[in-house]
Amino acid sequence: MADPELPPGYPAGAEADVVLRDGSVSRVRPIVPSDGDLIRAFHAQQSEESIYLRFFAPLRELSAKDIHRFTHVDYVDRMALVALVHDEIVGIGRYDRVSPSSAEVAFNVSDHHHGKGIGSVMLEHLAAIAQEHGITRFEAEVLPQNRKMLGVFSDAGYEVSRRFEDGVVMVHFDIEPTEQSQSVRLAREHRAEVASIQSLLHPASVAVVGASRAPGTIGYSLLAHIVDSGFTGTVHAVNPSGGTIAGIEAVARLSDIDEPVDLAVVAVPAPAVLDVVEEAARTGVRSLLVISSGFAEAGEEGRRLQDRLLRTAREHGMRVVGPNSFGVANTDPGVRLNATLAPQLPPAGHFGLFSQSGALGVAVLASAASRNLGISVFASAGNRVDVSGNDVMQYWIDDDATSAVGLYLESMGNPRKFSRIARNLAVTKPVIVVRSGVSSFGAPPGHRVRPTKARPAAFASMLRQAGVIRVENVHQMLDVAQLVVHQPLPRGPRVAVVGNSSQLGALTADACVSWGLQVVHGPVSLSTVASAAAFRDALAAAVADESVDCIVACFIPPIGALDEEVLDAVRQTAATTDKTFVATLLGLRGVDPGRDASETGAVPGMRSTDLLTERPAEDSASPREAIPLYPMTEDAVRALSAAVGYGLWREKDKGTPVVVHDVDRAAARAVVERVLGDDPEGRVLTVDETGELLAAYGISLWPVREAGSADEAVAVADELGYPVVVKSLSPLVRGHSVLEGIRVDLDTPEDVRRAFTTLDARLAPIDANHFVVQRMAPAGVACVLTGDEDPLFGPVVSFGLAGPATELLGDIAYRIPPMTDVDVRELITSIKAAPLLQGHRGTEPVDLEAVADVVARVSQMSDDLPELASVTLNPLVAHARGCEVLGATAVLAAVERRTDPGRRTLT
C-alpha cells in the first residue's frame, strides 16, 4: 500500500491479487491520495497515441489539479482502481456516477503491459463494486480507433449498445451479471491460472537455491533428484561457495545466472528466504517452490515471516508453492521434472496427485509406486500460502496427460471456488478427495483457514453437488484411482460376480448389495481346481450378458500360487469388452501390467509389494487395458461402487443455472444499508423489515399480528379475515407434541376469544403466552428453508420438514449457491421425508414447482447478499396448489469479503 494512513471510507475489501493472462500476478487496489507520483510515472511512460486515446487530447503532462482529481475519490460515487506490478502502476480504471443508477467508466493500461487482460480485470472489478452501490449501468465515450478499449467492452459478455456521435463512440451496457458475462469471467480466470501453473510444472529452467554438496541434505537431494530424473530443461545450482554439486557448476547468487529462470526451488533457512524472494523478483523468476520450513507452522514469528513472503512474491508477480512443501513433479517425457524430496517417483502415467502435507505426500507417492499406479503430475502445497488444489485442478482441466486426479486435503481455504472448479473438472475427469473434516480444529499449523459454522453434512453435500468422489483414506483413493484410470467408467450398477469359491462369491455378492450395486449375474462359482479355460468361459458368459455393466472376478489360488493362465484369462476377456472389470486375487493390490511382468523375474503368487517392485512403467500397456487388482473383495466392490456413482453423476442432467429475474436488488440493498447504517454490527430484522427484504426477491410473507388479549386477538382476526389461527411464539411449545401452543380453523370471533383464553390459561404458568394471530393457511406439509452465510463456505441453503424430522433426526439437505434447477430439485427431494411431499400413502402431492421457486429465490438472495447472516422461512407450508410462507426470521451482520467474491482474485 502506498499510504499507511488510509483515507476515510477506503474499501479494503476491494483489494485483490489477480492472475493476469500471462500467468503473472498483479495487485489491484483502490487509489489513494499518495499515488500521485506513481500516476505521473505511469503517464510519462505512455505513448502519445495512448494518451490521446484516453484523454482525447495530447496531454503530455498532468497538472497538480489533474493529479488531485484523479487520486481523491469518495469510493462510492467516484471510484478508481490501480493495478500494480513491481510497485509500479500498470493500469488505472475508474467510474464516475452520472445518475442514480449509471456511471461513466474509463481505463488506461500501460503500453508495456498490453495483452495481459488488465483492462478486462479493471472492468470486472469496477462493475462488481458499482453494483454494491446501486449502479446498474455503465457508459463510456471511446474514440473509434481505440479498438482495444471497444474490445474490452464487447468481449466482457454484456449486451453492449453503441452509438456514433460527434466523432465518438457512445457505449452503454447493463452490468448486472449474466450467464454470458459470468462464463467469460470464469473462462478468463481459468486461462490465467492455467498459465501461472504452466510455468511451475513446465519450466524451461530451474534453479535450486541452497544447493548443498553434502549428500543426504535437502539442498543436495533436491538438486540430485532434478538431475537424475533427466529434466529436459536447464538446471542451475545456487550456493554462496560455488563449486560443482551433483555435476552442476554452482553460482553464488540467482543474479549470476545469465538466462531467465522459470522456477526457483528454495531450500535455505527460513530467515534467509525473504532475501532469496527479493532477489528472484529482481531477476524475473516466474515461480517459487519453497521447501524451507519454519514459517507459520512454527509459531507467530513464522506466521509473520510467511505473510511477508506472500506479499513480496505477489507484489512482484510471482506464484508460490509452499512454504514447507515436499515439492512438485511432472513425468511428462518433454519435462521429466522431479523437484521433490522423493528419490524415485511412481512410473509415468495418467493420475494427477495433490497433497498439502509433505509427510503424507511421501506416503501417497510410495503407495502409488507399490501399486504400479503411474502419475502425471504431483504437487505438495505445504502451508498453502498461495498455490492450492484449486490452481492445480484448473491446470488438470486442460492437461491431456491426466485422466483422473486425487487430492489429499487437510484444510480448505476456499470451498466455494473448490466446488466450482471441481465441478468443471469432474465433468470430464474423476476427482477423488481424501478429507476427513472441515472445521478449523483439524487444520494443520500454518494453514490459512476461516472458521466454519456449517455442519459436516454441508461439506459432504458440496462434494456430491460437484461430482467429487469422497473417500476416507489414501488406500481408498488409490483403490478408486487404479480403477477409473485403467478401466472404462461403469455404465450402471449391474454386476456379474465370477469366482472359484462359493464362499468368496457369496461374500462378494453381499458386499455389492451393501454398497448399492445390483448382482444380476451369478455369483458364478467354479471349483477351486477349475481350469483357466473354464474361468475364461465363465467370464465370457458374463460379458455376453446384456444386463451386466461390471464384472468382478475373484480367484483364490488353490495351493497359494497365482496361476498366470487364470490371470491371462481375465486380461484377455477384459480386452474384448468396454464393460468395467475389477479382479480380486487374494494378496495382490495394484495395476496389472500385463503378461510382460513375468519376464521381469516377478514370481506369480507373491504379495503385491514384491510382485510390483520390478514391474515396468504402466506405459507398457494402454491405460484402458490394465486390470485393477485388489487383495480383498470389499476393496474391489467399494472402489467399483464409487466409480458407478461418479459415472451416474457424469451422465445425469446437470441442469441450468437458476436465475431469478423478477427481483429488486436495489430495494434489498436499501434494507441492508439502512439496517447496518444504524447498527453496524448487525441485528435481527423486525417482521416488517423481513417482509420487505423477502418481497424484494418476490417472496410474500403472510401478515401476522401480535395480540396481548382476547379482545386484541378478535380485532386482528377481523382485520385479517377468517378463518385464522392463534399460536404461541414461544420456542417451548412450537413443534412440541405435548405442550400444544396453537388453535386452528377459527371461523368466528367467539372461536378466537375461546382459543386465546384457553391457550393463555395453559401457557401462562411457563411464560409461553406470547401470541400472534394469522390467517389460516391451506392444509399442507410444513417445511423449513434456511439460507446461512458461513465464514468459510459463503452461502449455504438447507431444506427439511418442520418439526422432529429436522430438529431431532437431522433430516436436512444442503446445497451451495449458485445452484442449477437440478440442484434445487435435488435439495427438496433428497431428504428422507421427501415422500411426504410426493403423495405418501395416498395423500395429495404438493406443488413441488412452487417450492422450487421459493428455494431458487432464497438461493439467489443468499448469493447476492453476503450481509444476510441468516434467513429462515418457517413454516413454509407446501400444498397441492402452491406454497405459503407463514413465518420468517432474518439476521443481518457485517461480514468480511467472501473467499470467492464474484470477481477474479487470489485468496
Residue, then its C-alpha position, 0 to 999 in steps of 0.5 A: m500500500a502506498d499510504p499507511e494512513l488510509p483515507p476515510g471510507y477506503p474499501a479494503g475489501a476491494e483489494a485483490d491479487v489477480v492472475l493476469r493472462d500471462g500467468s503473472v500476478s498483479r495487485v489491484r487496489p483502490i487509489v489513494p491520495s499518495d499515488g500521485d507520483l506513481i500516476r505521473a510515472f505511469h503517464a510519462q511512460q505512455s505513448e502519445e497515441s495512448i494518451y490521446l486515446r484516453f484523454f482525447a487530447p495530447l496531454r503530455e503532462l498532468s497538472a497538480k489539479d489533474i493529479h488531485r482529481f484523479t487520486h481523491v475519490d469518495y469510493v462510492d460515487r467516484m471510484a478508481l482502481v490501480a493495478l500494480v506490478h513491481d510497485e509500479i502502476v500498470g493500469i488505472g480504471r475508474y467510474d464516475r456516477v452520472s445518475p442514480s443508477s449509471a456511471e461513466v467508466a474509463f481505463n488506461v493500461s500501460d503500453h508495456h503491459h498490453g495483452k495481459g487482460i488488465g483492462s478486462v480485470m479493471l472492468e470486472h472489478l469496477a462493475a462488481i463494486a458499482q453494483e454494491h452501490g446501486i449502479t446498474r449501468f455503465e457508459a463510456e465515450v471511446l474514440p473509434q480507433n481505440r479498438k482495444m478499449l471497444g474490445v474490452f467492452s464487447d468481449a466482457g459478455y454484456e449486451v453492449s449498445r453503441r452509438f456514433e456521435d460527434g466523432v465518438v463512440m457512445v457505449h452503454f451496457d447493463i452490468e448486472p451479471t449474466e450467464q454470458s458475462q459470468s462464463v467469460r469471467l470464469a473462462r478468463e480466470h481459468r486461462a490465467e491460472v492455467a498459465s501461472i501453473q504452466s510455468l511451475l510444472h513446465p519450466a524451461s529452467v530451474a534453479v535450486v537455491g541452497a544447493s548443498r554438496a553434502p549428500g543426504t541434505i535437502g539442498y543436495s537431494l533436491l538438486a540430485h533428484i532434478v538431475d537424475s530424473g533427466f529434466t529436459g530443461t536447464v538446471h542451475a545450482v545456487n550456493p554462496s561457495g560455488g563449486t560443482i554439486a551433483g555435476i552442476e557448476a554452482v553460482a553464488r547468487l540467482s543474479d549470476i545466472d545469465e538466462p531467465v529462470d522459470l522456477a526457483v526451488v528454495a531450500v535455505p533457512a527460513p530467515a534467509v528466504l525473504d532475501v532469496v524472494e527479493e532477489a528472484a523478483r529482481t531477476g524475473v523468476r516466474s515461480l517459487l517452490v519453497i521447501s524451507s520450513g519454519f514459517a507459520e507452522a512454527g509459531e507467530e514469528g513464522r506466521r509473520l515471516q510467511d505473510r511477508l513472503l506472500r506479499t513480496a512474491r505477489e507484489h512482484g508477480m510471482r506464484v508460490v508453492g509452499p512454504n514447507s512443501f515436499g515439492v512438485a513433479n511432472t513425468d511428462p517425457g518433454v519435462r521429466l521434472n522431479a523437484t521433490l524430496a522423493p528419490q524415485l517417483p511412481p512410473a509415468g502415467h495418467f493420475g494427477l496427485f495433490s497433497q498439502s502435507g509433505a509427510l503424507g505426500v511421501a506416503v501417497l507417492a510410495s503407495a502409488a509406486s507399490r501399486n504400479l499406479g503411474i502419475s502425471v503430475f504431483a504437487s505438495a502445497g505445504n502451508r498453502v500460502d498461495v498455490s492450492g488444489n484449486d490452481v492445480m485442478q484448473y491446470w488438470i482441466d486442460d492437461d491431456a496427460t491426466s485422466a483422473v486426479g486425487l487430492y489429499l486435503e487437510s484444510m480448505g481455504n476456499p470451498r466455494k471456488f473448490s466446488r466450482i472448479a471441481r465441478n468443471l473438472a469432474v465433468t470430464k475427469p474423476v476427482i477423488v478427495v481424501r478429507s476427513g473434516v472441515s472445521s478449523f480444529g483439524a487444520p494443520p499449523g500454518h494453514r490459512v483457514r476461516p472458521t466454519k459454522a456449517r455442519p459436516a453434512a454441508f461439506a459432504s453435500m458440496l462434494r456430491q453437488a460437484g461430482v467429487i468422489r469422497v473417500e476416507n483414506v489414501h488406500q481408498m483413493l488409490d483403490v478408486a484411482q487404479l480403477v477409473v484410470h485403467q478401466p472404462l467408467p461403469r455404465g450402471p450398477r449391474v454386476a456379474v460376480v465370477g469366482n472359484s469359491s462359493q464362499l468368496g462369491a457369496l461374500t462378494a455378492d453381499a458386499c455389492v448389495s451393501w454398497g448399492l450395486q445390483v448382482v444380476h449375474g451369478p455369483v458364478s462359482l467354479s471349483t477351486v481346481a477349475s481350469a483357466a479355460a473354464f474361468r475364461d468361459a465363465l467370464a465370457a458368459a458374463v460379458a455376453d450378458e446384456s444386463v451386466d455393466c461390471i464384472v468382478a472376478c475373484f480367484i483364490p489360488p488353490i495351493g497359494a500360487l497365482d496361476e498366470e493362465v487364470l490371470d491371462a484369462v481375465r486380461q484377455t476377456a477384459a480386452t474384448t469388452d468396454k464393460t468395467f472389470v475389477a479382479t480380486l486375487l487374494g494378496l495382490r493390490g495394484v495395476d496389472p501390467g500385463r503378461d510382460a511382468s513375468e519376464t521381469g523375474a516377478v514370481p506369480g503368487m507373491r504379495s503385491t509389494d514384491l510382485l510390483t517392485e520390478r514391474p515396468a512403467e504402466d506405459s507398457a500397456s494402454p491405460r484402458e487395458a490394465i486390470p485393477l487388482y485388489p487383495m480383498t473383495e470389499d476393496a474391489v466392490r467399494a472402489l467399483s461402487a464409487a466409480v458407478g456413482y461418479g459415472l451416474w453423476r457424469e451422465k445425469d442432467k446437470g441442469t441450468p443455472v437458476v436465475v431469478h429475474d423478477v427481483d429488486r436488488a436495489a430495494a434489498r440493498a436499501v434494507v441492508e444499508r439502512v439496517l447496518g447504517d444504524d447498527p453496524e454490527g448487525r441485528v435481527l430484522t423486525v417482521d416488517e423489515t423481513g417482509e420487505l427484504l423477502a418481497a424484494y426477491g418476490i417472496s410474500l410473507w403472510p401478515v401476522r399480528e401480535a395480540g396481548s388479549a382476547d379482545e386484541a386477538v378478535a380485532v386482528a382476526d377481523e382485520l385479517g379475515y377468517p378463518v385464522v389461527v392463534k399460536s404461541l411464539s414461544p420456542l417451548v411449545r412450537g413443534h412440541s407434541v405435548l405442550e400444544g401452543i396453537r388453535v386452528d380453523l377459527d371461523t368466528p370471533e367467539d372461536v378466537r376469544r375461546a382459543f386465546t383464553t384457553l391457550d393463555a390459561r395453559l401457557a401462562p404458568i411457563d411464560a409461553n403466552h406470547f401470541v400472534v394471530q394469522r390467517m389460516a393457511p391451506a392444509g399442507v406439509a410444513c417445511v423449513l428453508t434456511g439460507d446461512e452465510d458461513p465464514l468459510f463456505g459463503p452461502v449455504v441453503s438447507f431444506g427439511l420438514a418442520g418439526p422432529a424430522t429436522e430438529l431431532l433426526g437431522d433430516i436436512a439437505y444442503r446445497i451451495p449457491p449458485m445452484t442449477d434447477v437440478d440442484v434445487r430439485e435435488l435439495i427438496t427431494s433428497i431428504k428422507a421425508a421427501p415422500l411426504l411431499q410426493g403423495h405418501r400413502g395416498t395423500e395429495p402431492v404438493d406443488l413441488e414447482a412452487v417450492a422450487d421457486v421459493v428455494a431458487r429465490v432464497s438461493q439467489m438472495s443468499d448469493d447476492l447478499p453476503e450481509l444476510a447472516s441468516v434467513t429462515l422461512n418457517p413454516l413454509v407450508a407446501h400444498a397441492r396448489g402452491c406454497e405459503v410462507l407463514g413465518a420468517t426470521a432474518v439476521l443481518a451482520a457485517v461480514e468480511r469479503r467472501t473467499d470467492p467474491g464474484r470477481r477474479t482474485l487470489t485468496 
